[in-house]
């Protein structure tokens, strides 16, 4: 399980079929997930901080 929804998986497959390096694409997907997780954590921390005020 690559943890991608159908639409995202379809886009990735299409990109690979059109010549994108699969390993590079996997690296980008992992990096985007990592950044999204960091953004979520920052948002939650900010919300928690604002509630305490």
PDB file of N, H, CA, C and O in Angstrom:
ATOM      1  N   UNK A   1       0.846  -1.176   0.000  1.00  0.00           N
ATOM      2  CA  UNK A   1       0.000   0.000   0.000  1.00  0.00           C
ATOM      3  C   UNK A   1       0.894   1.242   0.000  1.00  0.00           C
ATOM      4  O   UNK A   1       1.720   1.423   0.894  1.00  0.00           O
ATOM      5  N   UNK A   2       0.719   2.082  -1.000  1.00  0.00           N
ATOM      6  H   UNK A   2       0.047   1.935  -1.726  1.00  0.00           H
ATOM      7  CA  UNK A   2       1.553   3.286  -1.129  1.00  0.00           C
ATOM      8  C   UNK A   2       0.915   4.497  -0.466  1.00  0.00           C
ATOM      9  O   UNK A   2       1.479   5.591  -0.497  1.00  0.00           O
ATOM     10  N   UNK A   3      -0.249   4.311   0.129  1.00  0.00           N
ATOM     11  H   UNK A   3      -0.707   3.422   0.154  1.00  0.00           H
ATOM     12  CA  UNK A   3      -0.964   5.372   0.847  1.00  0.00           C
ATOM     13  C   UNK A   3      -1.295   6.566  -0.042  1.00  0.00           C
ATOM     14  O   UNK A   3      -1.296   7.707   0.418  1.00  0.00           O
ATOM     15  N   UNK A   4      -1.577   6.300  -1.319  1.00  0.00           N
ATOM     16  H   UNK A   4      -1.577   5.372  -1.693  1.00  0.00           H
ATOM     17  CA  UNK A   4      -2.030   7.336  -2.243  1.00  0.00           C
ATOM     18  C   UNK A   4      -3.470   7.044  -2.627  1.00  0.00           C
ATOM     19  O   UNK A   4      -3.848   5.886  -2.804  1.00  0.00           O
ATOM     20  N   UNK A   5      -4.277   8.097  -2.757  1.00  0.00           N
ATOM     21  H   UNK A   5      -3.970   9.037  -2.613  1.00  0.00           H
ATOM     22  CA  UNK A   5      -5.641   7.868  -3.224  1.00  0.00           C
ATOM     23  C   UNK A   5      -5.603   7.538  -4.724  1.00  0.00           C
ATOM     24  O   UNK A   5      -4.574   7.710  -5.377  1.00  0.00           O
ATOM     25  N   UNK A   6      -6.714   7.071  -5.250  1.00  0.00           N
ATOM     26  H   UNK A   6      -7.550   6.932  -4.719  1.00  0.00           H
ATOM     27  CA  UNK A   6      -6.762   6.626  -6.649  1.00  0.00           C
ATOM     28  C   UNK A   6      -6.329   7.713  -7.624  1.00  0.00           C
ATOM     29  O   UNK A   6      -5.575   7.452  -8.562  1.00  0.00           O
ATOM     30  N   UNK A   7      -6.804   8.913  -7.401  1.00  0.00           N
ATOM     31  H   UNK A   7      -7.417   9.125  -6.639  1.00  0.00           H
ATOM     32  CA  UNK A   7      -6.495  10.020  -8.317  1.00  0.00           C
ATOM     33  C   UNK A   7      -4.998  10.325  -8.315  1.00  0.00           C
ATOM     34  O   UNK A   7      -4.387  10.484  -9.371  1.00  0.00           O
ATOM     35  N   UNK A   8      -4.423  10.403  -7.130  1.00  0.00           N
ATOM     36  H   UNK A   8      -4.920  10.274  -6.272  1.00  0.00           H
ATOM     37  CA  UNK A   8      -2.997  10.705  -7.017  1.00  0.00           C
ATOM     38  C   UNK A   8      -2.162   9.589  -7.622  1.00  0.00           C
ATOM     39  O   UNK A   8      -1.187   9.848  -8.327  1.00  0.00           O
ATOM     40  N   UNK A   9      -2.543   8.354  -7.348  1.00  0.00           N
ATOM     41  H   UNK A   9      -3.335   8.143  -6.775  1.00  0.00           H
ATOM     42  CA  UNK A   9      -1.832   7.212  -7.914  1.00  0.00           C
ATOM     43  C   UNK A   9      -1.903   7.237  -9.435  1.00  0.00           C
ATOM     44  O   UNK A   9      -0.909   6.978 -10.114  1.00  0.00           O
ATOM     45  N   UNK A  10      -3.073   7.547  -9.961  1.00  0.00           N
ATOM     46  H   UNK A  10      -3.880   7.757  -9.409  1.00  0.00           H
ATOM     47  CA  UNK A  10      -3.253   7.634 -11.409  1.00  0.00           C
ATOM     48  C   UNK A  10      -2.344   8.706 -12.012  1.00  0.00           C
ATOM     49  O   UNK A  10      -1.734   8.498 -13.061  1.00  0.00           O
ATOM     50  N   UNK A  11      -2.261   9.846 -11.341  1.00  0.00           N
ATOM     51  H   UNK A  11      -2.756  10.015 -10.488  1.00  0.00           H
ATOM     52  CA  UNK A  11      -1.391  10.928 -11.815  1.00  0.00           C
ATOM     53  C   UNK A  11       0.069  10.479 -11.795  1.00  0.00           C
ATOM     54  O   UNK A  11       0.809  10.730 -12.747  1.00  0.00           O
ATOM     55  N   UNK A  12       0.478   9.829 -10.735  1.00  0.00           N
ATOM     56  H   UNK A  12      -0.123   9.626  -9.961  1.00  0.00           H
ATOM     57  CA  UNK A  12       1.860   9.355 -10.630  1.00  0.00           C
ATOM     58  C   UNK A  12       2.185   8.341 -11.725  1.00  0.00           C
ATOM     59  O   UNK A  12       3.248   8.407 -12.341  1.00  0.00           O
ATOM     60  N   UNK A  13       1.276   7.414 -11.963  1.00  0.00           N
ATOM     61  H   UNK A  13       0.412   7.361 -11.463  1.00  0.00           H
ATOM     62  CA  UNK A  13       1.484   6.417 -13.015  1.00  0.00           C
ATOM     63  C   UNK A  13       1.602   7.098 -14.368  1.00  0.00           C
ATOM     64  O   UNK A  13       2.470   6.753 -15.170  1.00  0.00           O
ATOM     65  N   UNK A  14       0.734   8.060 -14.619  1.00  0.00           N
ATOM     66  H   UNK A  14       0.029   8.340 -13.968  1.00  0.00           H
ATOM     67  CA  UNK A  14       0.779   8.806 -15.875  1.00  0.00           C
ATOM     68  C   UNK A  14       2.114   9.534 -16.027  1.00  0.00           C
ATOM     69  O   UNK A  14       2.699   9.550 -17.111  1.00  0.00           O
ATOM     70  N   UNK A  15       2.584  10.124 -14.956  1.00  0.00           N
ATOM     71  H   UNK A  15       2.110  10.111 -14.076  1.00  0.00           H
ATOM     72  CA  UNK A  15       3.869  10.830 -15.009  1.00  0.00           C
ATOM     73  C   UNK A  15       5.005   9.867 -15.340  1.00  0.00           C
ATOM     74  O   UNK A  15       5.879  10.188 -16.145  1.00  0.00           O
ATOM     75  N   UNK A  16       4.991   8.695 -14.723  1.00  0.00           N
ATOM     76  H   UNK A  16       4.281   8.435 -14.069  1.00  0.00           H
ATOM     77  CA  UNK A  16       6.024   7.690 -14.987  1.00  0.00           C
ATOM     78  C   UNK A  16       5.948   7.216 -16.435  1.00  0.00           C
ATOM     79  O   UNK A  16       6.973   7.060 -17.099  1.00  0.00           O
ATOM     80  N   UNK A  17       4.727   6.988 -16.918  1.00  0.00           N
ATOM     81  H   UNK A  17       3.894   7.115 -16.378  1.00  0.00           H
ATOM     82  CA  UNK A  17       4.551   6.570 -18.312  1.00  0.00           C
ATOM     83  C   UNK A  17       5.045   7.635 -19.287  1.00  0.00           C
ATOM     84  O   UNK A  17       5.410   7.321 -20.420  1.00  0.00           O
ATOM     85  N   UNK A  18       5.056   8.893 -18.847  1.00  0.00           N
ATOM     86  H   UNK A  18       4.759   9.147 -17.927  1.00  0.00           H
ATOM     87  CA  UNK A  18       5.512   9.993 -19.693  1.00  0.00           C
ATOM     88  C   UNK A  18       6.978  10.353 -19.462  1.00  0.00           C
ATOM     89  O   UNK A  18       7.445  11.397 -19.918  1.00  0.00           O
ATOM     90  N   UNK A  19       7.691   9.496 -18.763  1.00  0.00           N
ATOM     91  H   UNK A  19       7.311   8.648 -18.393  1.00  0.00           H
ATOM     92  CA  UNK A  19       9.134   9.651 -18.668  1.00  0.00           C
ATOM     93  C   UNK A  19       9.710  10.150 -17.363  1.00  0.00           C
ATOM     94  O   UNK A  19      10.927  10.289 -17.241  1.00  0.00           O
ATOM     95  N   UNK A  20       8.860  10.426 -16.379  1.00  0.00           N
ATOM     96  H   UNK A  20       7.872  10.313 -16.478  1.00  0.00           H
ATOM     97  CA  UNK A  20       9.385  10.877 -15.084  1.00  0.00           C
ATOM     98  C   UNK A  20      10.088   9.704 -14.403  1.00  0.00           C
ATOM     99  O   UNK A  20       9.593   8.577 -14.416  1.00  0.00           O
ATOM    100  N   UNK A  21      11.227   9.980 -13.819  1.00  0.00           N
ATOM    101  H   UNK A  21      11.629  10.895 -13.808  1.00  0.00           H
ATOM    102  CA  UNK A  21      11.982   8.955 -13.113  1.00  0.00           C
ATOM    103  C   UNK A  21      11.190   8.526 -11.874  1.00  0.00           C
ATOM    104  O   UNK A  21      10.883   9.360 -11.023  1.00  0.00           O
ATOM    105  N   UNK A  22      10.854   7.225 -11.762  1.00  0.00           N
ATOM    106  H   UNK A  22      11.104   6.547 -12.453  1.00  0.00           H
ATOM    107  CA  UNK A  22      10.041   6.749 -10.627  1.00  0.00           C
ATOM    108  C   UNK A  22      10.688   7.005  -9.265  1.00  0.00           C
ATOM    109  O   UNK A  22      10.002   7.333  -8.298  1.00  0.00           O
ATOM    110  N   UNK A  23      12.001   6.853  -9.197  1.00  0.00           N
ATOM    111  H   UNK A  23      12.558   6.586  -9.983  1.00  0.00           H
ATOM    112  CA  UNK A  23      12.685   7.071  -7.922  1.00  0.00           C
ATOM    113  C   UNK A  23      12.642   8.545  -7.525  1.00  0.00           C
ATOM    114  O   UNK A  23      12.463   8.876  -6.353  1.00  0.00           O
ATOM    115  N   UNK A  24      12.806   9.420  -8.506  1.00  0.00           N
ATOM    116  H   UNK A  24      12.951   9.152  -9.458  1.00  0.00           H
ATOM    117  CA  UNK A  24      12.731  10.859  -8.228  1.00  0.00           C
ATOM    118  C   UNK A  24      11.318  11.231  -7.789  1.00  0.00           C
ATOM    119  O   UNK A  24      11.140  12.024  -6.865  1.00  0.00           O
ATOM    120  N   UNK A  25      10.321  10.662  -8.449  1.00  0.00           N
ATOM    121  H   UNK A  25      10.465  10.018  -9.200  1.00  0.00           H
ATOM    122  CA  UNK A  25       8.928  10.935  -8.090  1.00  0.00           C
ATOM    123  C   UNK A  25       8.642  10.459  -6.664  1.00  0.00           C
ATOM    124  O   UNK A  25       7.990  11.158  -5.889  1.00  0.00           O
ATOM    125  N   UNK A  26       9.132   9.275  -6.329  1.00  0.00           N
ATOM    126  H   UNK A  26       9.662   8.707  -6.959  1.00  0.00           H
ATOM    127  CA  UNK A  26       8.935   8.748  -4.973  1.00  0.00           C
ATOM    128  C   UNK A  26       9.578   9.670  -3.936  1.00  0.00           C
ATOM    129  O   UNK A  26       9.011   9.902  -2.868  1.00  0.00           O
ATOM    130  N   UNK A  27      10.748  10.188  -4.252  1.00  0.00           N
ATOM    131  H   UNK A  27      11.209  10.000  -5.119  1.00  0.00           H
ATOM    132  CA  UNK A  27      11.435  11.113  -3.349  1.00  0.00           C
ATOM    133  C   UNK A  27      10.616  12.379  -3.144  1.00  0.00           C
ATOM    134  O   UNK A  27      10.485  12.866  -2.021  1.00  0.00           O
ATOM    135  N   UNK A  28      10.066  12.910  -4.230  1.00  0.00           N
ATOM    136  H   UNK A  28      10.173  12.515  -5.142  1.00  0.00           H
ATOM    137  CA  UNK A  28       9.250  14.123  -4.145  1.00  0.00           C
ATOM    138  C   UNK A  28       7.996  13.869  -3.313  1.00  0.00           C
ATOM    139  O   UNK A  28       7.630  14.691  -2.473  1.00  0.00           O
ATOM    140  N   UNK A  29       7.341  12.737  -3.541  1.00  0.00           N
ATOM    141  H   UNK A  29       7.638  12.069  -4.223  1.00  0.00           H
ATOM    142  CA  UNK A  29       6.127  12.405  -2.788  1.00  0.00           C
ATOM    143  C   UNK A  29       6.449  12.310  -1.294  1.00  0.00           C
ATOM    144  O   UNK A  29       5.710  12.835  -0.462  1.00  0.00           O
ATOM    145  N   UNK A  30       7.540  11.646  -0.961  1.00  0.00           N
ATOM    146  H   UNK A  30       8.141  11.219  -1.637  1.00  0.00           H
ATOM    147  CA  UNK A  30       7.937  11.524   0.450  1.00  0.00           C
ATOM    148  C   UNK A  30       8.223  12.892   1.064  1.00  0.00           C
ATOM    149  O   UNK A  30       7.829  13.164   2.198  1.00  0.00           O
ATOM    150  N   UNK A  31       8.911  13.748   0.311  1.00  0.00           N
ATOM    151  H   UNK A  31       9.231  13.527  -0.610  1.00  0.00           H
ATOM    152  CA  UNK A  31       9.243  15.078   0.824  1.00  0.00           C
ATOM    153  C   UNK A  31       7.982  15.921   1.022  1.00  0.00           C
ATOM    154  O   UNK A  31       7.861  16.639   2.015  1.00  0.00           O
ATOM    155  N   UNK A  32       7.052  15.833   0.082  1.00  0.00           N
ATOM    156  H   UNK A  32       7.150  15.250  -0.724  1.00  0.00           H
ATOM    157  CA  UNK A  32       5.793  16.576   0.215  1.00  0.00           C
ATOM    158  C   UNK A  32       4.996  16.097   1.420  1.00  0.00           C
ATOM    159  O   UNK A  32       4.399  16.904   2.133  1.00  0.00           O
ATOM    160  N   UNK A  33       4.983  14.792   1.650  1.00  0.00           N
ATOM    161  H   UNK A  33       5.468  14.136   1.070  1.00  0.00           H
ATOM    162  CA  UNK A  33       4.292  14.257   2.832  1.00  0.00           C
ATOM    163  C   UNK A  33       4.920  14.792   4.108  1.00  0.00           C
ATOM    164  O   UNK A  33       4.223  15.196   5.040  1.00  0.00           O
ATOM    165  N   UNK A  34       6.251  14.789   4.135  1.00  0.00           N
ATOM    166  H   UNK A  34       6.817  14.461   3.378  1.00  0.00           H
ATOM    167  CA  UNK A  34       6.970  15.267   5.314  1.00  0.00           C
ATOM    168  C   UNK A  34       6.644  16.738   5.574  1.00  0.00           C
ATOM    169  O   UNK A  34       6.362  17.123   6.708  1.00  0.00           O
ATOM    170  N   UNK A  35       6.681  17.553   4.524  1.00  0.00           N
ATOM    171  H   UNK A  35       6.910  17.240   3.602  1.00  0.00           H
ATOM    172  CA  UNK A  35       6.382  18.975   4.677  1.00  0.00           C
ATOM    173  C   UNK A  35       4.935  19.201   5.099  1.00  0.00           C
ATOM    174  O   UNK A  35       4.660  20.069   5.927  1.00  0.00           O
ATOM    175  N   UNK A  36       4.014  18.433   4.540  1.00  0.00           N
ATOM    176  H   UNK A  36       4.237  17.728   3.867  1.00  0.00           H
ATOM    177  CA  UNK A  36       2.600  18.568   4.908  1.00  0.00           C
ATOM    178  C   UNK A  36       2.404  18.223   6.380  1.00  0.00           C
ATOM    179  O   UNK A  36       1.631  18.876   7.080  1.00  0.00           O
ATOM    180  N   UNK A  37       3.097  17.209   6.837  1.00  0.00           N
ATOM    181  H   UNK A  37       3.725  16.678   6.268  1.00  0.00           H
ATOM    182  CA  UNK A  37       3.001  16.808   8.244  1.00  0.00           C
ATOM    183  C   UNK A  37       3.538  17.919   9.154  1.00  0.00           C
ATOM    184  O   UNK A  37       2.965  18.199  10.207  1.00  0.00           O
ATOM    185  N   UNK A  38       4.640  18.545   8.738  1.00  0.00           N
ATOM    186  H   UNK A  38       5.106  18.317   7.882  1.00  0.00           H
ATOM    187  CA  UNK A  38       5.208  19.638   9.525  1.00  0.00           C
ATOM    188  C   UNK A  38       4.254  20.828   9.579  1.00  0.00           C
ATOM    189  O   UNK A  38       4.105  21.459  10.625  1.00  0.00           O
ATOM    190  N   UNK A  39       3.613  21.132   8.464  1.00  0.00           N
ATOM    191  H   UNK A  39       3.734  20.620   7.614  1.00  0.00           H
ATOM    192  CA  UNK A  39       2.646  22.231   8.424  1.00  0.00           C
ATOM    193  C   UNK A  39       1.486  21.936   9.366  1.00  0.00           C
ATOM    194  O   UNK A  39       1.055  22.809  10.119  1.00  0.00           O
ATOM    195  N   UNK A  40       0.982  20.706   9.323  1.00  0.00           N
ATOM    196  H   UNK A  40       1.333  19.996   8.712  1.00  0.00           H
ATOM    197  CA  UNK A  40      -0.120  20.319  10.214  1.00  0.00           C
ATOM    198  C   UNK A  40       0.275  20.487  11.673  1.00  0.00           C
ATOM    199  O   UNK A  40      -0.496  21.014  12.475  1.00  0.00           O
ATOM    200  N   UNK A  41       1.470  20.039  12.013  1.00  0.00           N
ATOM    201  H   UNK A  41       2.097  19.611  11.361  1.00  0.00           H
ATOM    202  CA  UNK A  41       1.936  20.162  13.397  1.00  0.00           C
ATOM    203  C   UNK A  41       2.057  21.624  13.806  1.00  0.00           C
ATOM    204  O   UNK A  41       1.710  21.986  14.931  1.00  0.00           O
ATOM    205  N   UNK A  42       2.548  22.466  12.900  1.00  0.00           N
ATOM    206  H   UNK A  42       2.830  22.172  11.987  1.00  0.00           H
ATOM    207  CA  UNK A  42       2.661  23.897  13.200  1.00  0.00           C
ATOM    208  C   UNK A  42       1.295  24.532  13.407  1.00  0.00           C
ATOM    209  O   UNK A  42       1.122  25.359  14.303  1.00  0.00           O
ATOM    210  N   UNK A  43       0.334  24.153  12.592  1.00  0.00           N
ATOM    211  H   UNK A  43       0.475  23.482  11.865  1.00  0.00           H
ATOM    212  CA  UNK A  43      -1.026  24.685  12.729  1.00  0.00           C
ATOM    213  C   UNK A  43      -1.618  24.267  14.069  1.00  0.00           C
ATOM    214  O   UNK A  43      -2.203  25.088  14.776  1.00  0.00           O
ATOM    215  N   UNK A  44      -1.467  22.993  14.419  1.00  0.00           N
ATOM    216  H   UNK A  44      -0.992  22.326  13.845  1.00  0.00           H
ATOM    217  CA  UNK A  44      -2.003  22.506  15.692  1.00  0.00           C
ATOM    218  C   UNK A  44      -1.334  23.194  16.872  1.00  0.00           C
ATOM    219  O   UNK A  44      -1.991  23.538  17.855  1.00  0.00           O
ATOM    220  N   UNK A  45      -0.029  23.393  16.772  1.00  0.00           N
ATOM    221  H   UNK A  45       0.505  23.115  15.974  1.00  0.00           H
ATOM    222  CA  UNK A  45       0.692  24.062  17.854  1.00  0.00           C
ATOM    223  C   UNK A  45       0.218  25.501  18.000  1.00  0.00           C
ATOM    224  O   UNK A  45       0.057  25.997  19.115  1.00  0.00           O
ATOM    225  N   UNK A  46      -0.004  26.165  16.882  1.00  0.00           N
ATOM    226  H   UNK A  46       0.127  25.762  15.976  1.00  0.00           H
ATOM    227  CA  UNK A  46      -0.477  27.549  16.907  1.00  0.00           C
ATOM    228  C   UNK A  46      -1.874  27.622  17.516  1.00  0.00           C
ATOM    229  O   UNK A  46      -2.160  28.516  18.313  1.00  0.00           O
ATOM    230  N   UNK A  47      -2.745  26.684  17.142  1.00  0.00           N
ATOM    231  H   UNK A  47      -2.512  25.958  16.495  1.00  0.00           H
ATOM    232  CA  UNK A  47      -4.106  26.658  17.683  1.00  0.00           C
ATOM    233  C   UNK A  47      -4.076  26.427  19.187  1.00  0.00           C
ATOM    234  O   UNK A  47      -4.810  27.073  19.935  1.00  0.00           O
ATOM    235  N   UNK A  48      -3.238  25.515  19.624  1.00  0.00           N
ATOM    236  H   UNK A  48      -2.641  24.990  19.017  1.00  0.00           H
ATOM    237  CA  UNK A  48      -3.117  25.222  21.051  1.00  0.00           C
ATOM    238  C   UNK A  48      -2.598  26.442  21.799  1.00  0.00           C
ATOM    239  O   UNK A  48      -3.076  26.765  22.886  1.00  0.00           O
ATOM    240  N   UNK A  49      -1.626  27.109  21.213  1.00  0.00           N
ATOM    241  H   UNK A  49      -1.238  26.846  20.330  1.00  0.00           H
ATOM    242  CA  UNK A  49      -1.052  28.307  21.823  1.00  0.00           C
ATOM    243  C   UNK A  49      -2.088  29.419  21.946  1.00  0.00           C
ATOM    244  O   UNK A  49      -2.128  30.117  22.959  1.00  0.00           O
ATOM    245  N   UNK A  50      -2.915  29.590  20.937  1.00  0.00           N
ATOM    246  H   UNK A  50      -2.883  29.023  20.114  1.00  0.00           H
ATOM    247  CA  UNK A  50      -3.931  30.641  20.951  1.00  0.00           C
ATOM    248  C   UNK A  50      -5.030  30.347  21.961  1.00  0.00           C
ATOM    249  O   UNK A  50      -5.588  31.271  22.552  1.00  0.00           O
ATOM    250  N   UNK A  51      -5.346  29.085  22.164  1.00  0.00           N
ATOM    251  H   UNK A  51      -4.893  28.334  21.684  1.00  0.00           H
ATOM    252  CA  UNK A  51      -6.383  28.721  23.142  1.00  0.00           C
ATOM    253  C   UNK A  51      -5.945  29.051  24.563  1.00  0.00           C
ATOM    254  O   UNK A  51      -6.772  29.366  25.418  1.00  0.00           O
ATOM    255  N   UNK A  52      -4.651  28.978  24.808  1.00  0.00           N
ATOM    256  H   UNK A  52      -3.979  28.722  24.113  1.00  0.00           H
ATOM    257  CA  UNK A  52      -4.127  29.209  26.156  1.00  0.00           C
ATOM    258  C   UNK A  52      -4.111  30.682  26.522  1.00  0.00           C
ATOM    259  O   UNK A  52      -3.986  31.026  27.697  1.00  0.00           O
ATOM    260  N   UNK A  53      -4.236  31.551  25.537  1.00  0.00           N
ATOM    261  H   UNK A  53      -4.338  31.271  24.582  1.00  0.00           H
ATOM    262  CA  UNK A  53      -4.184  32.997  25.798  1.00  0.00           C
ATOM    263  C   UNK A  53      -5.482  33.511  26.339  1.00  0.00           C
ATOM    264  O   UNK A  53      -5.607  34.705  26.612  1.00  0.00           O
TER     265      UNK A  53
END
